[in-house]
Amino acid sequence: MTQVASPHQHIDLPWYVVRVKANAERKVAQSLTNRGLDIFLPLHKRPSKRKSLGLIHIPLFPGYVFARFALPGSSIVLTCEGVVHILCRGSIPEPVDRDEMRSLLVLSKTVPFLTPLPAFTTGQKVRIT
């Protein structure tokens, strides 16, 4: 399941990664949507730690929301409650590569539930092929 809000279809604008406070992804996504921005918040299902809740939807990238906006208008993002900053290269916000973003959007529409790979532990041996 993925939460995508594209009410305005600003297709020509780049996507940026917005860092948000812990557990504020949905709140920030809704707030940015209310401000007229297109957002993308990919979610995945996992069992809840409380068995009574069953499966829950959590962000695929905890702490991050993708937003599409014009760079001169970044103040509308930065003033949103729960936003920490926009990911930058140096001091300039860095847009997500268009092909990578397109792939992520297409994948989220074609695969019902994305599942992250398990995390590695410190010192764990891995083989990259």
MIDO-812429 format. One record per residue: x, y, z of N, C-alpha, C in turn. Coordinates in steps of 0.1 Angstrom, whole numbers. Layout:
BEGIN
[rodren [X, Y, Z], [X, Y, Z], [X, Y, Z]];
...
This chain:
BEGIN
[rodren [9, -12, 0], [0, 0, 0], [9, 12, 0]];
[rodren [5, 22, -8], [13, 35, -9], [3, 46, -8]];
[rodren [7, 56, 0], [-1, 68, 0], [5, 78, -10]];
[rodren [-2, 82, -20], [2, 91, -30], [-9, 102, -31]];
[rodren [-6, 114, -29], [-15, 125, -31], [-10, 134, -42]];
[rodren [-17, 134, -53], [-12, 142, -64], [-25, 150, -69]];
[rodren [-30, 159, -61], [-42, 166, -65], [-39, 176, -76]];
[rodren [-27, 181, -78], [-24, 191, -87], [-16, 187, -99]];
[rodren [-10, 175, -99], [-3, 170, -110], [8, 179, -116]];
[rodren [17, 184, -107], [28, 192, -111], [39, 184, -117]];
[rodren [36, 178, -129], [45, 168, -135], [58, 174, -138]];
[rodren [60, 186, -141], [73, 192, -145], [81, 195, -133]];
[rodren [76, 195, -121], [84, 199, -109], [92, 186, -104]];
[rodren [104, 189, -98], [112, 178, -93], [106, 173, -79]];
[rodren [110, 161, -76], [107, 155, -63], [119, 157, -54]];
[rodren [116, 160, -41], [126, 161, -31], [123, 152, -19]];
[rodren [133, 148, -12], [132, 140, 0], [131, 150, 12]];
[rodren [121, 148, 20], [118, 157, 32], [120, 148, 44]];
[rodren [130, 152, 53], [132, 145, 65], [122, 150, 75]];
[rodren [115, 141, 82], [105, 145, 92], [108, 139, 106]];
[rodren [102, 144, 116], [104, 139, 129], [99, 125, 130]];
[rodren [103, 118, 140], [99, 104, 142], [84, 102, 142]];
[rodren [79, 93, 135], [65, 89, 135], [56, 101, 130]];
[rodren [61, 110, 123], [53, 121, 118], [51, 121, 103]];
[rodren [54, 109, 96], [53, 109, 82], [39, 111, 77]];
[rodren [29, 105, 83], [15, 107, 78], [10, 121, 80]];
[rodren [13, 126, 92], [9, 139, 96], [15, 150, 86]];
[rodren [28, 149, 83], [35, 158, 74], [29, 156, 60]];
[rodren [27, 144, 56], [22, 141, 42], [8, 148, 41]];
[rodren [0, 146, 51], [-14, 153, 50], [-12, 168, 50]];
[rodren [-4, 173, 58], [-2, 188, 59], [3, 193, 46]];
[rodren [13, 186, 40], [18, 191, 27], [8, 190, 16]];
[rodren [0, 180, 16], [-11, 178, 7], [-21, 190, 8]];
[rodren [-24, 193, 21], [-33, 204, 24], [-28, 218, 19]];
[rodren [-14, 218, 18], [-8, 231, 13], [-7, 231, -2]];
[rodren [-12, 220, -9], [-12, 220, -23], [-1, 213, -30]];
[rodren [7, 205, -22], [19, 198, -28], [15, 184, -31]];
[rodren [22, 178, -41], [21, 164, -44], [31, 157, -35]];
[rodren [26, 146, -28], [35, 139, -19], [34, 124, -23]];
[rodren [44, 117, -18], [45, 103, -20], [51, 97, -7]];
[rodren [43, 88, -1], [47, 81, 11], [45, 66, 9]];
[rodren [55, 59, 5], [54, 45, 3], [52, 38, 17]];
[rodren [43, 28, 18], [40, 21, 30], [42, 6, 27]];
[rodren [45, -1, 38], [45, -16, 37], [38, -22, 49]];
[rodren [34, -34, 48], [27, -41, 59], [37, -50, 67]];
[rodren [35, -49, 80], [42, -58, 89], [33, -62, 101]];
[rodren [36, -73, 107], [28, -77, 119], [31, -66, 130]];
[rodren [20, -63, 137], [21, -54, 148], [28, -61, 160]];
[rodren [35, -53, 169], [40, -59, 181], [29, -63, 191]];
[rodren [18, -56, 189], [6, -60, 197], [-3, -69, 188]];
[rodren [-4, -82, 192], [-10, -92, 183], [-25, -88, 180]];
[rodren [-31, -80, 189], [-45, -77, 186], [-47, -67, 174]];
[rodren [-36, -60, 170], [-37, -51, 159], [-35, -58, 145]];
[rodren [-30, -70, 145], [-27, -78, 133], [-17, -71, 125]];
[rodren [-19, -69, 112], [-9, -63, 103], [-11, -48, 103]];
[rodren [0, -40, 103], [-1, -26, 103], [7, -20, 91]];
[rodren [3, -9, 86], [10, -2, 75], [20, 8, 81]];
[rodren [33, 7, 77], [43, 16, 82], [51, 21, 70]];
[rodren [57, 33, 72], [65, 38, 61], [76, 29, 56]];
[rodren [78, 28, 43], [89, 20, 38], [102, 27, 41]];
[rodren [102, 40, 41], [114, 48, 45], [111, 56, 57]];
[rodren [112, 51, 69], [108, 58, 81], [116, 71, 82]];
[rodren [109, 81, 86], [115, 95, 87], [115, 103, 75]];
[rodren [110, 98, 64], [111, 105, 51], [98, 105, 44]];
[rodren [95, 116, 37], [84, 118, 28], [89, 124, 15]];
[rodren [84, 120, 4], [88, 126, -9], [78, 137, -12]];
[rodren [82, 148, -17], [73, 159, -20], [78, 166, -33]];
[rodren [68, 170, -41], [72, 177, -54], [68, 191, -53]];
[rodren [78, 200, -55], [76, 214, -54], [87, 222, -61]];
[rodren [85, 234, -64], [95, 243, -70], [104, 248, -59]];
[rodren [117, 247, -61], [127, 251, -51], [125, 264, -45]];
[rodren [122, 275, -53], [120, 288, -46], [108, 287, -36]];
[rodren [99, 278, -37], [88, 277, -27], [91, 267, -16]];
[rodren [104, 264, -13], [107, 254, -2], [102, 259, 11]];
[rodren [100, 272, 13], [96, 276, 27], [82, 271, 31]];
[rodren [74, 268, 21], [61, 261, 24], [63, 247, 30]];
[rodren [74, 241, 26], [77, 228, 32], [84, 229, 46]];
[rodren [94, 238, 46], [102, 239, 59], [94, 245, 70]];
[rodren [83, 252, 68], [75, 257, 78], [64, 248, 83]];
[rodren [63, 236, 76], [53, 226, 80], [57, 219, 93]];
[rodren [48, 218, 103], [51, 212, 115], [55, 198, 113]];
[rodren [66, 194, 119], [71, 180, 118], [82, 178, 108]];
[rodren [84, 189, 100], [95, 188, 90], [108, 192, 97]];
[rodren [119, 184, 94], [132, 187, 100], [140, 195, 90]];
[rodren [141, 189, 78], [148, 196, 67], [146, 189, 54]];
[rodren [150, 195, 43], [150, 189, 30], [164, 184, 27]];
[rodren [165, 171, 22], [179, 166, 20], [186, 174, 9]];
[rodren [198, 177, 13], [206, 186, 4], [220, 180, 0]];
[rodren [225, 186, -10], [239, 184, -14], [246, 197, -10]];
[rodren [254, 196, 1], [259, 209, 6], [248, 216, 13]];
[rodren [245, 228, 8], [234, 236, 14], [223, 238, 4]];
[rodren [223, 231, -8], [213, 232, -18], [205, 219, -18]];
[rodren [191, 221, -17], [183, 209, -18], [186, 201, -31]];
[rodren [187, 188, -30], [190, 179, -41], [178, 172, -45]];
[rodren [173, 174, -58], [161, 167, -62], [165, 152, -64]];
[rodren [155, 143, -63], [156, 129, -66], [157, 127, -81]];
[rodren [166, 118, -85], [168, 115, -99], [154, 112, -105]];
[rodren [151, 118, -116], [138, 116, -122], [135, 101, -125]];
[rodren [145, 94, -131], [143, 80, -134], [141, 71, -122]];
[rodren [148, 74, -111], [147, 67, -99], [133, 69, -93]];
[rodren [129, 82, -93], [115, 85, -87], [104, 78, -96]];
[rodren [106, 79, -109], [96, 73, -118], [95, 58, -115]];
[rodren [107, 51, -113], [107, 37, -110], [100, 34, -97]];
[rodren [103, 42, -87], [96, 40, -74], [81, 42, -75]];
[rodren [77, 52, -82], [62, 54, -84], [56, 43, -91]];
[rodren [62, 38, -102], [56, 27, -110], [56, 14, -102]];
[rodren [67, 11, -95], [67, -1, -86], [56, 0, -76]];
[rodren [54, 11, -70], [44, 12, -59], [30, 10, -65]];
[rodren [28, 13, -77], [15, 11, -84], [13, -4, -88]];
[rodren [24, -11, -91], [22, -24, -97], [24, -35, -86]];
[rodren [31, -32, -75], [33, -42, -65], [24, -38, -53]];
[rodren [14, -47, -49], [5, -42, -39], [12, -38, -25]];
[rodren [22, -46, -21], [29, -43, -9], [44, -44, -11]];
[rodren [51, -33, -9], [66, -34, -9], [71, -39, 4]];
[rodren [82, -47, 4], [87, -52, 16], [102, -49, 16]];
[rodren [107, -42, 27], [122, -39, 27], [130, -52, 30]];
[rodren [142, -51, 26], [151, -62, 30], [154, -62, 44]];
[rodren [157, -73, 51], [160, -72, 65], [173, -64, 67]];
[rodren [174, -58, 79], [185, -50, 82], [197, -59, 86]];
[rodren [209, -54, 83], [221, -61, 86], [226, -57, 100]];
[rodren [232, -65, 107], [237, -62, 120], [252, -58, 119]];
[rodren [257, -51, 128], [271, -47, 128], [280, -59, 129]];
[rodren [290, -60, 120], [299, -71, 119], [294, -83, 111]];
[rodren [281, -83, 107], [276, -94, 99], [283, -95, 86]];
[rodren [287, -107, 82], [294, -108, 69], [283, -109, 58]];
[rodren [286, -102, 47], [276, -102, 36], [284, -105, 23]];
[rodren [278, -110, 13], [284, -112, 0], [276, -104, -10]];
[rodren [283, -95, -17], [277, -87, -28], [281, -93, -41]];
[rodren [270, -96, -49], [273, -102, -62], [268, -93, -73]];
